[in-house]
């Protein structure tokens, strides 16, 4: 942006300057002291590239922070103490005429912060380029370190109206409270999982929450997450993203077909066994349900944390998404691994980043997780928090931790034929909410039809099916 006032001299030769916006903000403070609280806390002196503008802003800042009226008398007293000869009556008179519109304050702020970042990038890149041009035996790691520090400095220079007053937060909270108070008692304030017992405890899945679904292999954690995503998309008419880091998109789609059509997955893998009636059902569900699902599947072989975060932010910016599912957490890699850090530190960074993403996009993020083999060594196979692999930070970052436990899985001396039978008609599976930051914990049974990966509400304790050890039969 070119300098808009040729009478003002910029502090440096950068073209990333907007003198008009600088003067508009200063003029708004001069003409109405109330505007100071909307401007001064959100800018730094370096956000003003014109020398006299920068110096006047520093005076405004001192007066504002000391609760002194920002008027000409106090301005000139402070300017004289600091020997700021640029602050003259003629200069102030010009600012009175340069006043912008108070409704544009946020636009002015964002533009000046953006230009500050560009000037910072410009100067630091020039330094790096000078180093490359002039120094002999330069170490590429030093250059990379300089560039990384530049990125950190840019992050630190992010100055915007991020702080909220108690009244602003109070108003927002009260409005939400009022809205929920007027709702039916059973109406959720978050996204429904599709399962009444879980929804009743969690009040749905909320923006900013990191939900961990953990289990030992073959318990059904991918199926459970896929059911939740499918329910959110179909019943709530929302948009979901599913990162499948372990299987291909076509394999995942096979599971989506199976749970939606109730045709066993094994049949879909061997379609010759599909009956004509089943094929008609599949075709109907494809057109009426699956093809209309706002479900986005990512099967990229690149499982880098930063790539995953970038994809989510980019998609959300183009077309907002409502929930993210990642299958599974331990398959994500991060740059800490390249630096030789421990796996525990890497998992800590991943879980923290996923929690930050949930807060940033204000949507729930579900991450599947493995459990350690310690479960298998205990007599009681029900998972506990310490069973989470590299668990310390996962437990800390998660808002909700759910474990899946199928008692029938651990029954001994049971033939495969018997297990297949119950796989077709279904069995009880316990969803153990072991951590809930904003509510109660507990164990909640669901019905799991494993042959098609379908979960449903568990309606009646009397119909629970528990496989008995066949060796105990007479």
Secondary structure, DSSP 4 states (H G I P E B T S, - for coil): ---S-TTSPBSSS-S---HHHHHHHHHHHHH-GGGHHHHGGG--GGG--BHHHHHHHHHHHHHHHTT---SHHHHHHHHHHHT-TT--HHHHHHHHHT---GGGHHHHHHHHHHHHHHHHHHHHHHHHHHHHHH-SS--HHHHHHHHHHHHHHHHHT--SS----HHHHHHHHHHHHHHHHTS-TT--SSB--S-HHHHHHH-SB-TT-EEEEEE-TTS-HHHHHHHHHHHHHHHS---EEEEESSS-HHHHHHHHHHHHH---HHHHHTGGG--HHHHHHHHHHHHHTGGG--EEEE--S--BHHHHHHHHHHHHHHS--SEEEEE-GGG-B-HHHHTT--HHHHHHHHHHHHHHHHHHHTSEEEEEEEB-THHHHSSS----GGGBTTHHHHHHH-SEEEEEE-GGGG-SS--HHHHHHHHHH-EEEEEEEEEETTS--EEEEEEEEGGGTEEEE---GGG---PPPGGG--
